[in-house]
């Protein structure tokens, strides 16, 4: 099954637990311990020797991926959380179309209603993911501090070997370093980390990651994915008032992400509201100088 953008409240709550563990950094690192070519094997070795975790790490281009096999990712929540819904999100799709960045969205204001989220991330799984993050910070901090010596992106693939449920976290390496050194908040870090889910029957009993298709992340895809996820979270959590201007809030997300990563690989941004059939198009200069959201 194809990966879907991950915005469920139970999973976000569980995955946020391990963020407290990652704020460690490497304050006394001097000479590089690992080269870029050693980074995947070093990650595997530390996880195995120090944490007794059997994980598979692979460096492909500028992306380091780690497959972490676990059991029972999701468990019934001890204290189910109430979720207030004031928007109905039909769909949100963002992508680069040649030089244009295009976002199509179907979001409606609805009569407020309350739902119960009966599931949460298993605490043991959260702790294991925290150990992976801790290891990644450690290994990256022990390589030469240059763009050429470190992977640009990190992927943590969490596979439930019982059910085939899969969570994939895609992280910009600099963002992980920033949260580790308290340069950004854990909330902002969560907004910058893309979380996708899928059900993959091939993961069942796959301890060694033989079914995993490792891939290299491209900045354009990361930008598009993060904008899509931020929009989903903004209106599903929700993070805005019921009277919010939907188009204006989506524009804020686009401006924020483009400015955060100083991304200039586009000529214009186009917003297509599928509910009102309205269209807004702004050039790159307007996006890069426009007012953005502050989440620090």
C-alpha positions in Angstrom: 0.0 0.0 0.0 1.3 3.4 -0.9 2.7 5.6 1.9 0.2 8.2 3.2 1.1 11.5 4.8 1.0 10.8 8.5 -1.0 13.3 10.6 -2.8 11.0 13.2 -2.8 12.5 16.7 -2.1 9.2 18.5 1.1 8.6 16.4 2.3 12.2 16.8 1.9 12.0 20.5 3.8 8.8 20.8 6.6 9.8 18.4 7.1 13.0 20.3 8.2 11.1 23.4 11.5 10.2 21.9 12.4 13.9 21.1 13.3 14.5 24.7 16.0 11.8 24.3 17.6 13.3 21.3 18.6 16.6 22.9 22.2 15.4 23.6 24.6 16.7 21.0 28.3 16.1 21.0 29.9 18.9 22.8 33.4 17.4 23.0 33.8 16.1 19.5 37.2 17.1 18.0 38.7 15.0 15.2 36.2 13.2 12.9 35.7 9.5 14.0 33.8 8.4 10.9 34.0 9.2 7.2 30.8 9.5 5.2 31.3 6.0 3.8 31.4 4.5 7.3 28.3 6.2 8.6 25.9 3.4 7.8 28.0 0.6 9.3 28.8 2.8 12.3 25.1 3.4 12.9 24.4 -0.4 12.8 27.3 -1.2 15.1 26.3 1.2 17.8 22.7 0.2 17.8 23.7 -3.5 18.0 26.5 -3.2 20.6 25.1 -0.5 22.9 21.3 -0.9 22.5 20.9 -4.5 21.4 18.9 -3.3 18.4 19.1 -5.2 15.1 18.7 -2.4 12.6 19.7 -2.1 8.9 21.4 1.2 7.8 22.2 2.2 4.3 23.7 5.3 2.8 22.4 6.1 -0.7 23.7 9.3 -2.2 23.0 12.0 0.4 20.4 10.1 2.4 21.1 7.7 5.3 18.2 5.3 5.9 17.7 3.1 9.0 15.3 0.3 9.1 14.1 -0.6 12.6 12.0 -3.7 12.9 9.6 -3.7 15.9 6.5 -5.4 17.1 3.1 -3.8 17.8 3.7 -0.2 16.9 0.2 0.8 17.9 -1.5 -0.1 21.1 -4.8 0.9 22.8 -4.4 4.2 24.6 -4.6 4.1 28.4 -6.1 7.6 28.4 -7.7 8.1 25.0 -7.4 11.7 23.8 -10.3 13.8 22.6 -9.9 15.4 19.2 -11.8 18.5 18.3 -12.6 18.8 14.6 -13.6 22.1 13.1 -12.4 21.5 9.5 -13.1 18.7 7.1 -9.9 17.9 5.1 -10.8 16.1 1.9 -7.4 16.2 0.3 -4.1 18.2 0.2 -1.7 17.6 -2.6 1.5 19.6 -3.2 4.2 19.2 -5.9 6.5 20.9 -8.2 5.2 21.2 -11.8 8.3 22.2 -13.8 9.3 25.5 -12.3 5.9 26.1 -10.5 5.1 24.9 -7.0 1.4 23.9 -6.9 -0.9 23.1 -4.0 -4.4 21.7 -4.5 -6.6 21.5 -1.4 -10.1 20.6 -0.4 -10.7 21.9 3.1 -14.1 22.9 4.5 -15.2 24.5 7.7 -17.7 22.3 9.5 -19.8 22.3 12.6 -17.4 21.5 15.5 -17.5 17.9 16.7 -15.4 15.8 19.1 -13.9 12.4 18.4 -11.9 10.0 20.6 -8.5 8.7 19.5 -8.3 5.2 21.0 -4.7 4.3 20.0 -1.2 5.5 20.7 2.4 4.6 19.8 3.7 1.8 22.0 6.0 3.3 24.6 8.7 0.6 24.0 8.7 1.4 20.3 9.1 5.2 21.1 12.1 4.4 23.3 13.7 2.3 20.5 13.2 5.1 18.0 14.7 7.5 20.5 17.9 5.3 20.6 18.1 5.5 16.8 17.9 9.3 16.9 20.5 9.4 19.7 22.8 7.2 17.6 22.3 9.4 14.5 23.1 12.5 16.4 26.2 10.9 17.8 27.5 9.5 14.4 26.8 12.7 12.5 28.5 14.7 15.1 31.5 12.4 14.8 32.0 13.1 11.1 33.7 16.1 9.5 31.5 19.2 9.7 31.1 19.8 6.1 28.2 19.3 3.6 30.2 16.8 1.7 31.0 14.7 4.7 27.5 14.3 6.1 24.2 13.0 4.6 21.7 15.7 3.8 18.7 13.6 4.8 17.9 10.9 7.3 15.1 8.3 7.0 13.9 6.2 9.9 11.8 3.3 8.7 9.9 1.7 11.5 8.4 -1.6 10.4 5.9 -3.7 12.5 7.0 -7.3 11.8 3.6 -8.6 13.1 1.2 -6.4 11.2 3.2 -4.9 8.4 2.3 -1.4 9.6 5.1 1.1 8.6 6.0 4.5 9.7 8.7 6.5 7.8 10.2 9.6 9.3 12.1 11.8 6.8 14.4 14.3 8.5 16.7 17.1 7.2 20.0 16.4 9.0 20.5 20.1 10.0 17.1 20.1 11.6 18.1 17.1 13.8 21.3 18.9 14.8 19.3 22.1 15.6 16.9 20.4 17.9 19.8 18.5 19.5 21.4 21.8 20.4 18.1 23.5 21.3 18.3 25.9 18.4 14.7 25.0 17.5 11.9 23.7 19.7 10.8 20.1 19.6 7.4 21.3 18.3 9.1 23.0 15.3 11.2 19.9 14.8 8.0 17.8 14.6 6.6 20.1 12.0 9.8 19.8 9.9 9.9 16.0 10.1 7.8 14.3 7.5 5.9 11.2 8.8 4.3 8.8 6.4 2.5 5.6 7.0 1.6 2.5 5.0 0.7 -1.1 5.4 3.2 -3.4 3.7 2.6 -7.1 4.0 6.3 -7.8 3.0 7.4 -6.4 6.4 5.8 -9.2 8.3 8.6 -11.3 9.8 11.2 -9.1 8.0 13.8 -8.6 10.7 16.7 -7.9 8.3 15.0 -5.4 6.1 15.2 -7.5 2.9 11.9 -6.0 1.6 12.9 -2.4 2.2 13.5 -0.2 -0.8 16.0 2.4 0.3 16.0 5.6 -1.6 17.6 9.0 -1.8 15.5 12.0 -0.8 15.6 15.1 -3.0 15.1 18.6 -1.6 12.1 19.4 -3.8 10.3 16.3 -2.6 11.1 17.1 1.0 9.8 20.7 0.6 6.6 19.5 -1.1 6.1 16.8 1.5 6.6 19.1 4.5 4.3 21.7 3.2 1.6 19.1 2.6 2.0 17.7 6.1 2.0 21.1 7.8 -1.2 22.0 6.0 -2.8 18.7 7.2 -1.7 19.3 10.8 -2.8 22.9 10.7 -6.4 21.9 9.9 -6.7 18.5 11.4 -5.3 19.1 14.9 -6.4 22.0 14.5 -3.8 24.7 15.0 -6.0 27.6 13.8 -9.2 29.2 14.9 -12.5 28.1 13.3 -12.8 31.5 11.7 -9.3 31.3 10.1 -8.9 32.3 6.4 -8.0 28.9 4.9 -6.2 30.3 1.8 -4.2 32.8 3.9 -3.2 30.0 6.4 -2.0 27.8 3.5 0.0 30.6 2.0 1.7 31.2 5.4 2.8 27.5 5.4 4.3 27.8 1.9 6.1 31.0 2.8 7.5 29.6 6.0 8.9 26.4 4.5 10.5 28.1 1.5 12.1 30.7 3.8 13.3 28.2 6.4 15.3 26.2 3.8 16.0 29.3 1.7 14.7 27.3 -1.3 14.8 29.1 -4.6 14.2 26.2 -7.0 10.9 27.5 -8.3 9.5 30.5 -10.2 6.1 30.8 -8.6 3.7 29.2 -6.2 0.1 28.4 -7.1 -2.7 27.8 -4.6 -5.8 26.0 -5.9 -8.8 26.0 -3.5 -11.0 23.1 -4.8 -13.9 24.1 -2.7 -14.2 27.7 -3.9 -12.6 27.1 -7.3 -10.4 30.0 -6.6 -6.7 30.3 -7.6 -3.9 32.4 -6.2 -0.5 32.7 -7.9 2.6 34.5 -6.5 6.1 34.8 -7.9 9.1 33.6 -6.0 10.1 37.1 -4.8 6.7 37.6 -3.1 7.1 34.2 -1.4 10.7 34.7 -0.2 10.0 38.1 1.2 6.5 37.5 2.6 5.5 37.2 6.2 6.0 33.7 7.6 4.8 31.7 10.7 7.0 31.8 13.8 7.1 28.5 15.6 10.3 28.8 17.7 
